[in-house]
Amino acid sequence: GENVEQHPSTLSVQEGDSAVIKCTYSDSASNYFPWYKQELGKGPQLIIDIRSNVGEKKDQRIAVTLNKTAKHFSLHITETQPEDSAVYFCAAALMNTGNQFYFGTGTSLTVIP
Amino acid sequence: DSGVTQTPKHLITATGQRVTLRCSPRSGDLSVYWYQQSLDQGLQFLIQYYNGEERAKGNILERFSAQQFPDLHSELNLSSLELGDSALYFCASSVVVGGTEAFFGQGTRLTVV
């Protein structure tokens, strides 16, 4: 089955700096890669996703890049703000099949004011 | 608000007991997923239903079972509870089987004492 690895497990950045979280996946058939943000006491919230036919996607301060050959994808947050502090999860899935989402182990991001 | 509703939000019960967690998916979503999140753990996939039928099974214990009803709401039944079952249980829903956007509820925090 699919195996998703996520690094780093914790990340601290100064407000205004950029943060990068990286994930690798093992199943080359996976074609959908969402990122979730989980704040304390809340459920994971989808913040951005990318499909395998796209190499990069951007939404304001958040961007995701995908390298299918290397089987890795990354989340980039620019101009970080204290409210970006949360746990971020990457996931991989095979769209339109019976397969579930395979999640990384999470990155705890702290933005220091 | 993701549109996925989970009840109850909190549940405290004794070892050996049985509980039922309920999930109402977003309007129009046919697929429901259940995840377990223990302390300092990532999201562990339990089971997935699509339009009333079981589609995928993860690391779900035999003491746990689930079903999806004709109105598409789902229930997760946990029996013979043990201390180690204490965790956050999340439900997520999506329109189709497998990929595309999946939206999570706020979770049910189960504490077994």
Interface residues (C-beta under 8 A of the other chain):
Chain A: N31 Y32 P34 Y36 K42 G43 P44 Q45 L46 D49 F89 A93 L94 M95 N96 T97 G98 N99 Q100 F101 Y102 F103 G104 T105 G106
Chain B: S2 V4 Y33 Q41 G42 L43 F45 Q48 Y50 R55 A56 G58 F90 A92 V96 V97 G98 G99 T100 E101 A102 F103 F104 G105 Q106 G107
